[in-house]
Amino acid sequence: MAYQNILTGVSDGVATVTINRPEKLNALNRATIAELTACFTDLQADPQVRVVLVTGAGEKAFVAGADISELAGLRADEAERYALDGQRLMSLIEGLGKPVIAQVNGFALGGGCELAMACSLRYAADTAQLGLPETGLGLIPGFGGTQRLARLIGRGRAQEMILTGGMVSADEAMRMGLVNKVVPASELPGAVLKLAAKLAGKSLLTLRLALRSVGEGLQMTQDGGCGLEASLFGVAAASEDAREGCTAFLEKRKPEFRDR
């Protein structure tokens, strides 16, 4: 499929998705949200894709938010539909069943921060800044930000970020637990590709089960989550990949996983 606002490519099982609106700091307008939704739906179904990278075009921004020009003057019902479209995209990414890595190469604000939070892992350039500035516009986060941020960094710090609308540096975001790793901007693409290659070499079945256990378990009590973990552990242990992985370990060789 040809896209107007995003660039895509696949190499060695790793798909790269680049939001390509640098003149708008890669802001998420309705058309871009629709294209990303279609793209990730295809990537989810593509057996050749094992890991997905998401980044923004240019050096200034990952995604600098939603497109404010589309938000001005919306009725309550129109704004709700806009938010629901964004939330569906974020839920699709979060539940893709494949690792999705946010390569945060610049500003990740508003919808951009929400996009990064929906990803499995977040690597940031040391020049990146993250935040949810919506209250400064008379708005609140609408793409799941109020929910995911609190789960990632705790209620108190999440409320402070959301209520003040302030930005945090990449280093502060890592201290909070909002990003996994910070690297010099020039080294970010290489660091993310190295991580993606490592994940692409693992059993996709195993990765999917692990992501499911964490994601669904967070919605349960700890006992309920442990019960889910035990059930999924059983599925993993009975798989061909588990037999191959254990045999390869005992034979001191690299496993050859077949995702089953």
SULPEVEN-V514757 format. One record per pair of residues at least 12 apart in sequence whose C-alpha atoms are under 8 Angstrom apart, sorted by sequence separation. I is the first residue (numbers start at 1). J is the second residue. D is the distance in Angstrom with one decimal. If there is no record, write none. Layout:
BEGIN
i: [I,I]
j: [J,J]
d: [D,D]
END
This chain:
BEGIN
i: [6,7,104,146,170,213,217,244,245,6,7,19,132,244,5,6,102,5,6,213,241,5,146,213,241,102,113,241,101,102,104,106,113,240,241,100,101,102,103,104,105,106,113,213,240,241,99,100,101,102,103,104,105,108,109,240,99,100,101,102,103,104,106,107,108,109,110,111,141,239,99,101,102,103,105,106,107,108,109,110,140,105,106,107,108,109,110,153,209,90,94,104,109,110,153,90,93,94,152,153,5,6,93,94,152,5,91,135,209,15,90,117,134,135,136,6,114,132,133,135,136,149,5,6,26,111,114,118,131,132,135,206,26,110,111,114,117,131,133,134,205,3,111,113,117,133,132,133,15,22,111,114,131,132,133,13,14,15,17,19,21,22,25,26,28,110,131,132,13,14,15,16,17,18,19,20,21,22,25,26,27,131,13,14,15,16,17,18,19,20,25,26,27,28,29,130,131,13,14,15,16,17,18,19,25,26,27,28,29,129,130,203,10,14,16,18,22,25,26,27,28,129,130,27,129,130,29,62,128,129,62,127,128,19,61,62,63,64,65,126,127,130,19,61,62,63,64,65,66,126,60,61,62,63,64,65,66,125,126,52,54,59,60,61,62,63,64,65,66,124,51,52,53,54,55,56,59,60,61,64,65,50,51,52,53,54,55,56,63,64,65,50,51,52,53,54,55,56,63,51,53,55,62,63,41,30,33,37,40,44,33,36,40,44,90,206,44,90,203,205,37,87,124,202,203,204,205,33,40,86,87,122,123,124,126,203,86,87,122,123,124,125,126,127,84,109,121,122,123,124,125,126,127,83,84,121,122,123,124,125,126,83,123,125,117,124,125,125,124,123,61,123,105,28,105,27,28,27,103,103,103,101,101,99,98,99,98,99,97,98,97,97,99,98,97,97,95,95,53,53,52,51,51,51,50,50,14,14,14,13]
j: [18,19,116,158,182,225,229,256,257,19,20,32,145,257,19,20,116,20,21,228,256,21,162,229,257,119,130,258,119,120,122,124,131,258,259,119,120,121,122,123,124,125,132,232,259,260,119,120,121,122,123,124,125,128,129,260,120,121,122,123,124,125,127,128,129,130,131,132,162,260,121,123,124,125,127,128,129,130,131,132,162,128,129,130,131,132,133,176,232,114,118,128,133,134,177,115,118,119,177,178,31,32,119,120,178,32,118,162,236,43,118,145,162,163,164,35,143,161,162,164,165,178,35,36,56,141,144,148,161,162,165,236,57,141,142,145,148,162,164,165,236,35,143,145,149,165,165,166,49,56,145,148,165,166,167,48,49,50,52,54,56,57,60,61,63,145,166,167,49,50,51,52,53,54,55,56,57,58,61,62,63,167,50,51,52,53,54,55,56,57,62,63,64,65,66,167,168,51,52,53,54,55,56,57,63,64,65,66,67,167,168,241,49,53,55,57,61,64,65,66,67,168,169,67,169,170,70,103,169,170,104,169,170,62,104,105,106,107,108,169,170,173,63,105,106,107,108,109,110,170,105,106,107,108,109,110,111,170,171,98,100,105,106,107,108,109,110,111,112,170,98,99,100,101,102,103,106,107,108,111,112,98,99,100,101,102,103,104,111,112,113,99,100,101,102,103,104,105,112,101,103,105,112,113,92,82,85,89,92,96,86,89,93,97,143,259,98,144,257,259,92,142,179,257,258,259,260,89,96,142,143,178,179,180,182,259,143,144,179,180,181,182,183,184,142,167,179,180,181,182,183,184,185,142,143,180,181,182,183,184,185,143,183,185,178,185,186,188,188,188,128,192,185,111,188,111,112,112,188,189,192,192,196,199,204,207,207,208,207,208,208,209,211,211,211,212,212,215,192,196,196,196,199,200,200,204,196,197,200,200]
d: [5.4,6.6,7.5,7.6,6.5,7.4,7.8,7.0,7.5,4.5,6.4,7.9,7.7,6.9,6.3,4.9,5.5,5.2,7.8,6.6,8.0,6.2,7.5,5.7,5.4,6.0,6.1,6.4,5.8,7.8,7.0,7.9,6.3,7.7,6.4,5.1,5.9,6.2,6.4,6.1,6.1,6.9,6.8,7.2,7.9,5.9,7.7,5.1,4.9,4.7,5.3,4.5,5.3,7.3,7.7,5.6,5.7,6.6,5.7,6.2,6.1,6.2,6.4,5.5,6.2,5.4,6.3,7.9,7.9,5.9,7.7,7.3,7.9,8.0,7.6,4.2,5.0,4.7,4.8,4.5,7.8,6.1,6.4,6.1,6.7,5.6,6.1,5.8,6.4,7.6,4.9,6.7,6.9,6.5,5.8,6.3,6.1,5.7,6.5,6.4,7.6,7.3,6.3,6.7,6.3,5.7,7.1,7.1,7.4,7.8,5.5,7.8,7.6,6.5,7.9,7.3,6.2,6.7,6.9,7.2,6.3,7.7,7.4,7.5,6.3,7.6,6.5,7.6,6.9,5.7,5.9,6.4,7.0,6.7,7.9,5.3,6.6,7.9,7.5,6.3,7.7,6.6,6.5,7.7,7.3,3.8,5.4,6.2,6.2,7.6,8.0,7.8,6.7,7.0,7.5,5.6,5.8,7.7,7.3,7.8,8.0,5.6,7.0,6.7,7.2,8.0,6.1,7.2,4.7,6.0,6.3,5.8,6.0,5.9,6.4,6.3,6.8,5.8,5.4,6.8,5.5,4.4,5.1,4.9,4.7,4.7,4.8,4.9,4.7,5.1,7.6,4.9,5.4,6.2,6.0,5.4,6.2,6.5,5.7,6.1,6.0,6.5,5.1,6.0,6.2,6.3,5.1,4.5,4.9,6.2,5.4,6.7,7.3,7.3,7.9,6.1,7.5,5.5,7.8,5.1,5.5,5.6,6.5,5.2,4.7,7.1,7.0,7.6,6.3,5.6,5.3,7.5,5.3,7.9,7.9,5.3,7.7,5.5,7.1,7.9,6.8,7.3,7.6,6.2,5.0,6.2,5.3,5.0,6.6,5.7,7.2,4.0,5.5,5.1,4.8,4.4,5.3,7.0,7.0,7.4,7.3,6.5,4.9,4.4,5.4,6.6,6.8,4.3,7.5,6.3,5.8,6.4,5.8,6.2,6.2,8.0,6.4,6.4,6.6,7.3,5.0,6.1,5.2,4.7,4.8,5.0,5.0,7.7,7.2,5.6,7.5,7.4,6.0,6.2,6.0,5.9,6.2,7.0,4.3,7.8,6.7,6.9,6.7,7.5,7.6,7.7,7.5,5.4,7.3,5.9,6.6,7.3,6.9,7.3,7.1,7.7,7.4,7.5,5.4,5.0,7.6,7.5,6.8,7.0,6.9,5.3,6.3,7.1,7.8,7.6,4.6,7.8,6.1,7.9,5.7,5.2,5.1,5.9,5.0,5.8,6.3,5.6,5.6,7.6,7.9,7.9,7.3,5.4,5.0,4.8,5.2,5.2,6.5,5.1,7.3,6.5,7.0,6.0,6.5,5.5,5.8,5.7,7.6,4.4,7.6,7.9,8.0,5.9,7.1,7.5,8.0,6.9,6.9,6.9,7.4,7.9,7.7,7.7,7.3,7.4,6.8,7.6,7.7,7.7,7.1,7.3,6.8,8.0,7.6,5.9,4.8,7.9,7.9,7.9,6.8,7.3,7.7,7.9,7.9,7.7,7.8,6.3,7.0,6.0,5.6,6.5,6.8,7.4,7.0,6.4]
END
